[in-house]
Amino acid sequence: MSIDLSALSRQELTALRKNVDKALDTLETRRRAEALKAAEDAAKEFGFSLSELNSSTASSKKTKGAPKFVNPEDPSQTWTGRGRKPNWVVVHLDAGKPLEDLAL
């Protein structure tokens, strides 16, 4: 399908845009419903409901972990030793001080 957009007025182009946006929203809604139905059917095939599968993954989230290091200037700032180093740890290490100084 080909539309000569240069032949349309501003009002016609605006109306066309609204119709396209509405059609895209409708398509998105329909595709989501189809995907949800397919997921429910797949879960049912294994003897589960989709809500059962969602609740079991939510409870298996990792915990943050116990803090192992503390900022001596602000004891409310702690770090588990995992992930990115907080700025206060970086500043401490850049000053040539050992990480063990910050250990709890």
N, CA, C and O of each residue as an XYZ file, in Angstrom:
416
protein
N       0.847     -1.170      0.000
C       0.000      0.000      0.000
C       0.895      1.236      0.000
O       1.859      1.321      0.760
N       0.565      2.170     -0.847
C       1.351      3.386     -0.966
C       0.430      4.588     -0.930
O      -0.563      4.656     -1.655
N       0.781      5.547     -0.060
C      -0.012      6.762      0.071
C       0.880      7.933     -0.311
O       2.010      8.039      0.165
N       0.380      8.801     -1.161
C       1.127      9.994     -1.542
C       0.904     11.049     -0.462
O      -0.080     11.788     -0.490
N       1.833     11.104      0.486
C       1.695     12.016      1.616
C       1.806     13.481      1.204
O       1.250     14.358      1.865
N       2.505     13.738      0.142
C       2.673     15.129     -0.287
C       1.374     15.727     -0.815
O       1.243     16.948     -0.899
N       0.413     14.876     -1.172
C      -0.860     15.373     -1.691
C      -1.857     15.657     -0.566
O      -2.921     16.220     -0.823
N      -1.533     15.279      0.681
C      -2.465     15.450      1.791
C      -2.260     16.802      2.475
O      -1.153     17.339      2.509
N      -3.341     17.328      3.011
C      -3.263     18.583      3.762
C      -2.750     18.303      5.171
O      -2.658     17.151      5.595
N      -2.421     19.370      5.886
C      -1.961     19.226      7.264
C      -3.022     18.532      8.114
O      -2.701     17.660      8.921
N      -4.272     18.913      7.934
C      -5.373     18.320      8.692
C      -5.493     16.828      8.384
O      -5.708     16.021      9.289
N      -5.357     16.465      7.118
C      -5.442     15.055      6.729
C      -4.257     14.263      7.286
O      -4.412     13.125      7.728
N      -3.081     14.876      7.258
C      -1.901     14.207      7.809
C      -2.027     13.997      9.316
O      -1.641     12.948      9.832
N      -2.564     14.991     10.021
C      -2.775     14.874     11.465
C      -3.774     13.765     11.769
O      -3.565     12.969     12.684
N      -4.854     13.713     11.004
C      -5.858     12.659     11.189
C      -5.249     11.288     10.896
O      -5.521     10.313     11.595
N      -4.427     11.230      9.856
C      -3.768      9.967      9.512
C      -2.851      9.523     10.648
O      -2.817      8.343     10.995
N      -2.104     10.472     11.231
C      -1.213     10.145     12.347
C      -2.013      9.588     13.522
O      -1.618      8.592     14.129
N      -3.135     10.230     13.843
C      -3.966      9.751     14.957
C      -4.471      8.346     14.684
O      -4.482      7.499     15.577
N      -4.891      8.096     13.443
C      -5.389      6.761     13.086
C      -4.277      5.717     13.165
O      -4.506      4.592     13.608
N      -3.068      6.096     12.733
C      -1.934      5.163     12.798
C      -1.588      4.872     14.253
O      -1.365      3.716     14.613
N      -1.540      5.907     15.098
C      -1.244      5.707     16.519
C      -2.283      4.797     17.176
O      -1.939      3.916     17.964
N      -3.545      5.018     16.847
C      -4.617      4.196     17.406
C      -4.477      2.746     16.932
O      -4.656      1.815     17.717
N      -4.163      2.560     15.664
C      -3.993      1.207     15.121
C      -2.810      0.507     15.779
O      -2.879     -0.688     16.068
N      -1.721      1.243     16.019
C      -0.551      0.658     16.683
C      -0.869      0.262     18.120
O      -0.438     -0.792     18.586
N      -1.622      1.104     18.821
C      -2.017      0.781     20.199
C      -2.894     -0.462     20.233
O      -2.721     -1.334     21.084
N      -3.828     -0.531     19.307
C      -4.714     -1.696     19.231
C      -3.913     -2.962     18.934
O      -4.142     -4.012     19.534
N      -2.977     -2.845     18.003
C      -2.136     -3.987     17.654
C      -1.315     -4.428     18.864
O      -1.203     -5.622     19.140
N      -0.745     -3.467     19.582
C       0.058     -3.770     20.773
C      -0.788     -4.499     21.830
O      -0.343     -5.483     22.419
N      -1.990     -4.012     22.055
C      -2.889     -4.628     23.033
C      -3.229     -6.057     22.625
O      -3.220     -6.970     23.451
N      -3.523     -6.234     21.368
C      -3.872     -7.565     20.863
C      -2.687     -8.518     20.965
O      -2.850     -9.675     21.351
N      -1.495     -8.034     20.621
C      -0.304     -8.887     20.683
C       0.033     -9.268     22.128
O       0.453    -10.394     22.395
N      -0.153     -8.327     23.055
C       0.071     -8.641     24.475
C      -0.886     -9.729     24.951
O      -0.489    -10.652     25.662
N      -2.148     -9.611     24.554
C      -3.146    -10.606     24.944
C      -2.794    -11.970     24.370
O      -2.943    -12.990     25.044
N      -2.328    -11.988     23.124
C      -1.927    -13.252     22.502
C      -0.714    -13.851     23.215
O      -0.657    -15.062     23.431
N       0.250    -13.012     23.578
C       1.442    -13.496     24.270
C       1.085    -14.035     25.648
O       1.604    -15.068     26.069
N       0.193    -13.331     26.354
C      -0.237    -13.784     27.672
C      -0.959    -15.118     27.576
O      -0.733    -16.009     28.394
N      -1.826    -15.260     26.581
C      -2.553    -16.522     26.375
C      -1.576    -17.650     26.079
O      -1.719    -18.751     26.612
N      -0.573    -17.382     25.221
C       0.417    -18.403     24.886
C       1.225    -18.802     26.121
O       1.523    -19.981     26.314
N       1.580    -17.823     26.958
C       2.330    -18.122     28.183
C       1.481    -18.943     29.153
O       1.977    -19.879     29.780
N       0.196    -18.590     29.273
C      -0.695    -19.351     30.154
C      -0.856    -20.781     29.656
O      -0.856    -21.721     30.451
N      -0.991    -20.949     28.348
C      -1.121    -22.293     27.777
C       0.147    -23.115     28.007
O       0.073    -24.302     28.324
N       1.306    -22.483     27.847
C       2.575    -23.188     28.064
C       2.714    -23.597     29.529
O       3.158    -24.708     29.817
N       2.343    -22.719     30.456
C       2.422    -23.045     31.878
C       1.461    -24.177     32.213
O       1.804    -25.096     32.956
N       0.246    -24.101     31.654
C      -0.765    -25.131     31.908
C      -0.297    -26.491     31.395
O      -0.611    -27.522     31.989
N       0.448    -26.492     30.301
C       0.974    -27.731     29.720
C       1.892    -28.456     30.702
O       2.007    -29.681     30.662
N       2.546    -27.695     31.587
C       3.442    -28.278     32.587
C       2.781    -28.421     33.954
O       3.429    -28.802     34.929
N       1.481    -28.112     34.018
C       0.751    -28.293     35.262
C       0.816    -27.108     36.210
O       0.586    -27.270     37.409
N       1.120    -25.938     35.711
C       1.203    -24.738     36.534
C       0.274    -23.665     35.998
O      -0.154    -23.696     34.844
N      -0.023    -22.716     36.870
C      -0.680    -21.508     36.382
C       0.411    -20.456     36.236
O       1.480    -20.572     36.835
N       0.140    -19.448     35.450
C       1.133    -18.401     35.235
C       1.438    -17.657     36.533
O       2.580    -17.259     36.763
N       0.433    -17.468     37.377
C       0.661    -16.779     38.654
C       1.544    -17.614     39.583
O       2.327    -17.051     40.348
N       1.434    -18.939     39.531
C       2.301    -19.795     40.344
C       3.756    -19.632     39.920
O       4.651    -19.571     40.764
N       3.987    -19.561     38.624
C       5.354    -19.417     38.130
C       5.911    -18.039     38.479
O       7.089    -17.925     38.817
N       5.101    -17.008     38.404
C       5.564    -15.660     38.741
C       5.877    -15.535     40.220
O       6.858    -14.888     40.585
N       5.073    -16.132     41.074
C       5.308    -16.009     42.520
C       6.543    -16.781     42.944
O       7.221    -16.365     43.884
N       6.859    -17.878     42.298
C       8.041    -18.643     42.691
C       9.318    -17.939     42.279
O      10.339    -18.089     42.951
N       9.296    -17.168     41.187
C      10.507    -16.447     40.799
C      10.698    -15.218     41.666
O      11.833    -14.798     41.891
N       9.628    -14.638     42.152
C       9.745    -13.447     42.995
C      10.378    -13.796     44.340
O      11.098    -12.978     44.913
N      10.119    -14.988     44.845
C      10.650    -15.355     46.152
C      12.103    -15.815     46.080
O      12.750    -15.969     47.116
N      12.623    -16.036     44.881
C      13.998    -16.510     44.763
C      14.983    -15.387     44.493
O      16.105    -15.637     44.050
N      14.573    -14.143     44.756
C      15.484    -13.017     44.544
C      16.628    -13.094     45.543
O      16.465    -13.548     46.676
N      17.783    -12.640     45.090
C      18.968    -12.665     45.938
C      18.864    -11.594     47.013
O      18.269    -10.535     46.812
N      19.457    -11.898     48.153
C      19.491    -10.907     49.217
C      20.687     -9.987     48.988
O      21.624    -10.330     48.266
N      20.638     -8.852     49.595
C      21.690     -7.858     49.414
C      22.994     -8.303     50.072
O      24.072     -7.974     49.577
N      22.921     -9.022     51.144
C      24.126     -9.475     51.834
C      24.455     -8.595     53.023
O      24.019     -7.446     53.097
N      25.211     -9.127     53.935
C      25.584     -8.388     55.144
C      26.740     -7.443     54.830
O      27.651     -7.793     54.080
N      26.697     -6.251     55.406
C      27.795     -5.311     55.164
C      29.091     -5.793     55.805
O      29.092     -6.351     56.902
N      30.197     -5.563     55.095
C      31.509     -5.952     55.604
C      32.407     -4.754     55.838
O      33.411     -4.841     56.545
N      32.027     -3.611     55.222
C      32.844     -2.407     55.339
C      31.954     -1.225     55.705
O      30.784     -1.168     55.327
N      32.531     -0.284     56.448
C      31.775      0.885     56.884
C      32.615      2.146     56.674
O      33.836      2.136     56.832
N      31.932      3.220     56.316
C      32.589      4.510     56.153
C      32.853      5.079     57.549
O      31.900      5.341     58.282
N      34.107      5.278     57.935
C      34.400      5.765     59.290
C      33.862      7.180     59.539
O      33.613      7.555     60.685
N      33.685      7.955     58.484
C      33.171      9.320     58.631
C      31.649      9.369     58.681
O      31.074     10.341     59.169
N      30.990      8.318     58.175
C      29.522      8.244     58.186
C      29.122      6.779     58.339
O      28.956      6.086     57.335
N      28.961      6.287     59.576
C      28.663      4.876     59.820
C      27.380      4.363     59.166
O      27.160      3.154     59.109
N      26.528      5.273     58.671
C      25.316      4.809     57.999
C      25.623      4.280     56.597
O      24.794      3.599     55.995
N      26.810      4.592     56.079
C      27.211      4.112     54.754
C      28.018      2.828     54.904
O      29.083      2.810     55.519
N      27.485      1.758     54.328
C      28.160      0.462     54.403
C      28.288     -0.123     53.002
O      27.671      0.355     52.050
N      29.106     -1.171     52.900
C      29.320     -1.863     51.628
C      29.529     -3.335     51.922
O      30.221     -3.690     52.876
N      28.929     -4.195     51.103
C      29.035     -5.643     51.305
C      30.334     -6.215     50.769
O      30.697     -7.345     51.094
N      31.034     -5.445     49.950
C      32.251     -5.958     49.330
C      31.966     -6.541     47.955
O      32.876     -6.998     47.263
N      30.697     -6.523     47.566
C      30.302     -7.025     46.243
C      29.854     -5.854     45.380
O      29.334     -4.859     45.884
N      30.056     -5.982     44.105
C      29.615     -4.945     43.188
C      30.579     -3.772     43.159
O      31.720     -3.859     43.613
N      30.084     -2.683     42.614
C      30.898     -1.485     42.466
C      31.263     -0.886     43.815
O      30.449     -0.864     44.737
N      32.484     -0.404     43.919
C      32.925      0.225     45.167
C      32.255      1.588     45.310
O      32.217      2.355     44.349
N      31.733      1.898     46.477
C      31.186      3.240     46.708
C      32.316      4.276     46.641
O      33.489      3.943     46.810
N      31.948      5.512     46.395
C      32.943      6.586     46.278
C      33.816      6.706     47.513
O      35.018      6.943     47.392
N      33.238      6.549     48.704
C      34.034      6.690     49.918
C      35.096      5.603     50.027
O      36.142      5.834     50.632
N      34.854      4.419     49.454
C      35.865      3.357     49.439
C      36.960      3.724     48.441
O      38.146      3.567     48.730
N      36.565      4.205     47.286
C      37.527      4.598     46.254
C      38.445      5.702     46.776
O      39.659      5.641     46.581
N      37.877      6.705     47.435
C      38.677      7.805     47.990
C      39.664      7.267     49.022
O      40.825      7.677     49.048
N      39.205      6.355     49.867
C      40.058      5.754     50.905
C      41.234      5.008     50.259
O      42.380      5.164     50.680
N      40.942      4.205     49.244
C      41.988      3.429     48.580
C      42.936      4.330     47.796
O      44.141      4.082     47.771
N      42.404      5.380     47.151
C      43.241      6.318     46.400
C      44.206      7.064     47.311
O      45.263      7.512     46.866
N      43.848      7.198     48.580
C      44.723      7.857     49.550
C      45.838      6.926     50.023
O      46.656      7.306     50.861
N      45.867      5.706     49.483
C      46.922      4.751     49.828
C      46.636      3.946     51.075
O      47.520      3.253     51.580
N      45.426      4.024     51.579
C      45.072      3.303     52.796
C      44.515      1.930     52.423
O      43.895      1.787     51.369
N      44.724      0.922     53.266
C      44.244     -0.429     52.956
C      42.737     -0.574     53.194
O      42.158      0.118     54.032
N      42.128     -1.469     52.455
C      40.696     -1.742     52.566
C      40.358     -2.285     53.961
O      39.259     -2.057     54.466
N      41.278     -2.984     54.567
C      41.041     -3.573     55.888
C      40.704     -2.518     56.943
O      40.060     -2.830     57.945
N      41.138     -1.263     56.725
C      40.824     -0.202     57.665
C      39.321      0.031     57.757
O      38.832      0.519     58.776
N      38.598     -0.306     56.724
C      37.160     -0.065     56.670
C      36.326     -1.273     57.116
O      35.098     -1.194     57.167
N      36.991     -2.388     57.438
C      36.284     -3.623     57.802
C      35.500     -3.455     59.101
O      35.940     -2.771     60.025
N      34.350     -4.081     59.153
C      33.539     -4.041     60.367
C      34.126     -4.951     61.428
O      33.580     -5.051     62.527
